[in-house]
Amino acid sequence: MPNETLQQLRQNITSVYMGNSTAVDRMLVCLLARGHILVEDVPGVGKTVLASALARSLRGTFARIQCTPDLLPSDITGVTIFDRERQEFDFKPGPVFNNIIVADEINRTTPRTQSALLEAMNEESVSIDGTTRSLPQPFIVIATQNPYEFEGTYPLPENQLDRFLMRFGLGYPAPSDEARIVLHQPARSQLKSLQPAVDADEVVALQRRVDDVKIDQSLVDYILQLATVTREHDDLLIGISPRGSIALSQAARATAVLADRDYCIPEDIVMNVLPVCAHRIISKSVMHTGDTMTTRRIMQQILETVPSPA
């Protein structure tokens, strides 16, 4: 990763999160591509640590929302309060008016509250009491959830899952990494004191650089071919939408910037297919949002079947 800004950001994150390096790169890709992230895995593997490390590494504003069943939409977006002294309404912004939002255990809050994030994630603005308010830039939502816990949870609907650029797990750390975690306990000793490494303006500049990355027509055709196969697949009820195709191309561009290139190569697409596309398709055999194994398996088969450009 030759880019000095991204290298500093990555080193800052890995000083606290000692685990899946691929997950760190995927976080950075989403940040560059202006995409939101859904990290899911069993408790205790570092989901919140990774999300918080990225948030604290940016010299911007950061808010963490602990999602619970009694959380209200206004707890996220903000509320308008009447000021008796001034005889006018005063808006108190909620945590969504920050650069980085960590929504911990997002599937534990109600669909009504989950949908409060939907407009913010899609429009980068929220409507409160008839007034549309823009959100600061950069703006990224990092949500976490435990996919194996169903009691007292509210699975995210397909239209909200589609708003996440990537959905991926972390897995257990390698023995060498786990030994360092046990020995140093960086999440407890270093996370709160982690200093920002990158300005918000620098991130916005890198995001603009992503828009200028060249992607050859053959690579665009490859993305469209992958999408078409999912739409015609016998085992799938719903395939990749045009939004999914756009997301895959944007992730590929961001991956190129991460590698300090101004053009895409086939590997930029291939390495992003599973985290970007698997949660956008629905299997006929298992129709519920918690089924990631089936859709990942089908998406992997499609990836192996459709030849990538030379």
C-alpha positions as CSV (number, residue, x, y, z in Angstrom):
1,M,0.0,0.0,0.0
2,P,2.4,2.8,-1.2
3,N,0.0,5.7,-0.5
4,E,1.4,7.3,2.6
5,T,-2.0,8.5,4.0
6,L,-3.6,5.0,3.7
7,Q,-0.4,3.4,5.1
8,Q,-0.6,5.5,8.2
9,L,-4.3,4.8,8.6
10,R,-3.8,1.0,8.2
11,Q,-0.9,1.0,10.7
12,N,-3.0,2.9,13.2
13,I,-5.8,0.4,13.0
14,T,-3.6,-2.7,13.2
15,S,-1.8,-1.3,16.3
16,V,-5.1,-2.1,18.1
17,Y,-6.8,-4.7,16.0
18,M,-4.5,-7.8,15.7
19,G,-6.4,-10.1,13.4
20,N,-7.8,-10.5,9.9
21,S,-5.7,-8.2,7.7
22,T,-8.2,-8.8,4.8
23,A,-11.0,-7.3,7.0
24,V,-8.9,-4.2,7.5
25,D,-8.4,-3.7,3.8
26,R,-12.1,-4.2,3.2
27,M,-12.8,-1.5,5.8
28,L,-10.5,0.9,3.9
29,V,-12.0,0.0,0.6
30,C,-15.5,0.9,1.9
31,L,-14.2,4.1,3.4
32,L,-12.7,5.1,0.0
33,A,-15.8,4.0,-1.9
34,R,-18.2,6.0,0.4
35,G,-19.8,2.7,1.3
36,H,-21.3,1.4,4.5
37,I,-20.1,-1.8,6.3
38,L,-21.9,-4.7,8.0
39,V,-19.5,-6.8,10.1
40,E,-20.9,-10.0,11.5
41,D,-19.5,-12.8,13.5
42,V,-19.6,-14.5,16.9
43,P,-19.0,-12.4,20.0
44,G,-15.5,-11.7,21.1
45,V,-13.6,-11.8,17.7
46,G,-13.1,-8.0,17.5
47,K,-16.0,-6.6,15.5
48,T,-16.4,-3.6,17.7
49,V,-12.7,-3.1,18.2
50,L,-12.1,-3.0,14.4
51,A,-15.0,-0.6,13.8
52,S,-13.9,1.7,16.7
53,A,-10.2,1.6,15.6
54,L,-11.2,2.9,12.1
55,A,-13.5,5.5,13.6
56,R,-10.8,6.8,16.1
57,S,-8.1,6.8,13.4
58,L,-9.9,9.6,11.5
59,R,-9.6,13.2,12.7
60,G,-13.3,13.7,12.5
61,T,-16.4,13.2,14.6
62,F,-17.3,9.8,15.9
63,A,-20.4,8.3,17.6
64,R,-21.1,4.8,18.8
65,I,-24.7,3.6,19.1
66,Q,-25.5,0.6,21.3
67,C,-28.6,-0.8,19.6
68,T,-31.3,-2.0,22.0
69,P,-35.0,-2.9,21.5
70,D,-36.0,0.4,23.3
71,L,-33.9,2.6,21.0
72,L,-36.1,5.2,19.2
73,P,-35.5,6.8,15.8
74,S,-35.1,10.2,17.4
75,D,-32.3,8.7,19.6
76,I,-30.4,8.4,16.3
77,T,-31.5,11.3,14.2
78,G,-32.1,14.0,16.8
79,V,-35.1,15.9,18.2
80,T,-36.6,19.3,18.0
81,I,-37.3,20.9,21.4
82,F,-39.2,24.1,22.2
83,D,-37.1,26.7,23.9
84,R,-39.4,28.7,26.2
85,E,-37.0,31.5,26.8
86,R,-36.4,32.2,23.1
87,Q,-39.9,31.1,22.1
88,E,-38.6,29.0,19.2
89,F,-37.8,25.4,18.4
90,D,-34.3,24.3,18.8
91,F,-32.9,21.2,17.0
92,K,-30.7,18.9,19.0
93,P,-28.8,16.7,16.5
94,G,-28.5,13.0,17.2
95,P,-25.4,10.7,16.8
96,V,-26.1,10.3,13.1
97,F,-24.6,13.8,12.6
98,N,-21.0,12.5,12.8
99,N,-18.5,11.4,10.3
100,I,-18.2,7.8,11.5
101,I,-21.1,5.9,13.1
102,V,-20.6,2.6,14.8
103,A,-24.0,0.8,15.2
104,D,-23.3,-2.0,17.6
105,E,-25.6,-5.1,17.4
106,I,-27.8,-3.4,14.8
107,N,-30.2,-6.4,14.7
108,R,-31.2,-5.9,18.3
109,T,-33.1,-2.7,17.6
110,T,-36.6,-2.5,16.0
111,P,-37.2,-2.2,12.3
112,R,-38.6,1.3,12.8
113,T,-35.3,2.5,14.3
114,Q,-33.3,0.5,11.8
115,S,-35.1,2.4,9.0
116,A,-34.0,5.7,10.6
117,L,-30.5,4.9,9.4
118,L,-31.8,3.9,5.9
119,E,-32.3,7.5,4.7
120,A,-29.0,8.6,6.2
121,M,-27.1,5.8,4.5
122,N,-28.7,6.2,1.1
123,E,-29.2,10.0,0.9
124,E,-26.5,11.3,3.2
125,S,-29.2,13.4,4.8
126,V,-32.1,13.1,7.2
127,S,-35.6,14.6,7.2
128,I,-36.8,15.8,10.6
129,D,-40.0,17.7,11.2
130,G,-40.2,18.5,7.5
131,T,-36.6,19.8,7.3
132,T,-33.9,18.0,5.3
133,R,-30.5,18.2,7.0
134,S,-27.3,17.2,5.3
135,L,-24.8,15.0,7.0
136,P,-21.1,15.8,7.4
137,Q,-18.5,14.4,4.9
138,P,-17.1,11.8,4.9
139,F,-20.0,9.8,6.3
140,I,-19.9,6.1,6.9
141,V,-21.9,3.6,9.0
142,I,-20.2,0.6,10.4
143,A,-22.8,-1.8,11.8
144,T,-22.0,-5.0,13.7
145,Q,-24.2,-8.0,14.5
146,N,-24.1,-11.6,15.7
147,P,-25.6,-13.8,12.9
148,Y,-26.1,-16.8,15.1
149,E,-28.3,-15.1,17.7
150,F,-32.0,-15.0,16.8
151,E,-33.9,-14.5,20.1
152,G,-34.8,-10.8,20.7
153,T,-33.4,-9.8,17.3
154,Y,-34.9,-8.1,14.2
155,P,-33.2,-9.3,11.0
156,L,-32.3,-6.5,8.6
157,P,-34.7,-6.4,5.6
158,E,-33.3,-6.8,2.1
159,N,-33.7,-3.2,1.2
160,Q,-31.5,-2.2,4.2
161,L,-28.9,-5.0,3.6
162,D,-28.6,-3.6,0.0
163,R,-27.5,-0.3,1.4
164,F,-24.3,-1.8,2.8
165,L,-21.5,-1.9,0.3
166,M,-19.9,-4.9,2.1
167,R,-21.0,-7.6,4.5
168,F,-18.3,-9.9,5.9
169,G,-17.2,-11.8,8.9
170,L,-13.8,-11.7,10.7
171,G,-13.2,-15.3,11.8
172,Y,-11.0,-16.4,14.6
173,P,-7.5,-14.9,14.7
174,A,-4.5,-17.0,13.8
175,P,-2.7,-18.5,16.9
176,S,0.2,-16.0,16.6
177,D,-2.2,-13.1,16.5
178,E,-4.3,-14.5,19.4
179,A,-1.1,-14.9,21.5
180,R,-0.3,-11.2,21.0
181,I,-3.9,-10.2,21.8
182,V,-3.8,-12.3,25.1
183,L,-0.4,-10.9,26.0
184,H,-1.0,-7.2,25.3
185,Q,-4.8,-6.8,25.3
186,P,-4.6,-3.8,22.9
187,A,-8.4,-3.2,22.9
188,R,-8.3,-2.5,26.7
189,S,-5.0,-0.7,26.9
190,Q,-4.7,1.2,23.6
191,L,-8.1,1.7,22.0
192,K,-9.2,4.6,24.1
193,S,-5.9,6.4,23.7
194,L,-5.6,5.8,20.0
195,Q,-4.8,9.1,18.2
196,P,-6.2,10.1,14.8
197,A,-3.8,9.5,11.9
198,V,-5.7,11.1,9.0
199,D,-7.8,14.2,8.5
200,A,-11.3,14.0,7.2
201,D,-10.4,16.3,4.3
202,E,-7.7,13.8,3.3
203,V,-10.3,11.0,3.2
204,V,-12.6,13.2,1.0
205,A,-9.7,13.8,-1.4
206,L,-9.0,10.1,-1.6
207,Q,-12.7,9.4,-2.3
208,R,-12.6,11.9,-5.2
209,R,-9.5,10.1,-6.5
210,V,-11.6,6.9,-6.6
211,D,-14.1,8.5,-9.0
212,D,-11.2,9.2,-11.4
213,V,-10.0,5.6,-11.6
214,K,-10.3,4.1,-15.1
215,I,-12.2,0.9,-15.6
216,D,-11.9,-0.8,-19.0
217,Q,-15.0,-1.8,-20.9
218,S,-14.0,-5.4,-20.7
219,L,-14.2,-5.2,-16.9
220,V,-17.6,-3.5,-17.0
221,D,-18.8,-6.3,-19.3
222,Y,-17.4,-8.8,-16.7
223,I,-19.4,-7.2,-13.9
224,L,-22.6,-7.2,-16.0
225,Q,-22.0,-10.8,-16.9
226,L,-21.7,-11.8,-13.2
227,A,-24.9,-9.9,-12.5
228,T,-26.8,-11.5,-15.4
229,V,-25.8,-15.0,-14.3
230,T,-27.2,-14.4,-10.8
231,R,-30.5,-13.1,-12.3
232,E,-30.9,-16.2,-14.4
233,H,-29.6,-18.7,-11.9
234,D,-32.0,-21.6,-11.1
235,D,-31.2,-21.6,-7.4
236,L,-31.7,-17.9,-6.9
237,L,-34.9,-16.0,-6.3
238,I,-33.3,-12.5,-6.6
239,G,-30.1,-11.7,-8.4
240,I,-27.7,-8.7,-8.3
241,S,-29.5,-5.4,-9.0
242,P,-28.0,-2.5,-11.0
243,R,-27.2,-1.0,-7.6
244,G,-25.1,-4.1,-6.8
245,S,-23.3,-3.8,-10.2
246,I,-22.5,-0.1,-9.4
247,A,-21.3,-1.1,-5.9
248,L,-19.0,-3.8,-7.3
249,S,-17.4,-1.4,-9.8
250,Q,-17.0,1.2,-7.0
251,A,-15.3,-1.3,-4.7
252,A,-13.0,-2.3,-7.6
253,R,-12.0,1.4,-8.1
254,A,-11.4,1.8,-4.4
255,T,-9.2,-1.3,-4.4
256,A,-7.1,0.2,-7.2
257,V,-6.6,3.3,-5.1
258,L,-5.6,1.2,-2.2
259,A,-2.9,-0.3,-4.4
260,D,-1.9,3.2,-5.6
261,R,-3.2,2.6,-9.2
262,D,-5.4,4.8,-11.3
263,Y,-6.8,1.9,-13.3
264,C,-8.6,-1.3,-12.4
265,I,-7.4,-4.9,-13.1
266,P,-9.6,-8.1,-13.0
267,E,-8.3,-9.0,-9.5
268,D,-9.9,-5.8,-8.1
269,I,-13.3,-7.2,-9.1
270,V,-12.7,-10.8,-8.2
271,M,-11.6,-10.1,-4.6
272,N,-14.7,-8.0,-3.9
273,V,-17.4,-10.2,-5.4
274,L,-18.2,-12.2,-2.2
275,P,-18.3,-9.3,0.3
276,V,-20.1,-7.0,-2.1
277,C,-22.6,-9.3,-3.8
278,A,-23.4,-12.3,-1.6
279,H,-25.8,-10.4,0.7
280,R,-27.6,-8.9,-2.4
281,I,-28.9,-12.3,-3.7
282,I,-31.6,-14.5,-2.2
283,S,-31.6,-18.3,-2.4
284,K,-34.8,-20.1,-3.3
285,S,-34.0,-22.9,-0.8
286,V,-33.5,-20.7,2.3
287,M,-35.4,-17.4,2.3
288,H,-34.2,-15.5,5.3
289,T,-31.5,-12.8,5.7
290,G,-29.4,-14.8,8.1
291,D,-28.5,-17.3,5.4
292,T,-25.1,-16.3,4.3
293,M,-23.5,-19.7,3.7
294,T,-25.8,-20.6,0.8
295,T,-25.6,-17.3,-1.0
296,R,-21.8,-17.2,-0.6
297,R,-21.5,-20.8,-1.9
298,I,-23.6,-19.9,-5.0
299,M,-21.8,-16.7,-5.6
300,Q,-18.4,-18.6,-5.4
301,Q,-19.7,-21.1,-7.9
302,I,-20.7,-18.3,-10.3
303,L,-17.3,-16.6,-9.8
304,E,-15.6,-19.8,-10.8
305,T,-17.8,-20.3,-13.8
306,V,-17.7,-16.9,-15.4
307,P,-14.2,-16.3,-16.9
308,S,-12.5,-13.0,-16.0
309,P,-10.9,-10.9,-18.6
310,A,-7.2,-11.7,-19.3
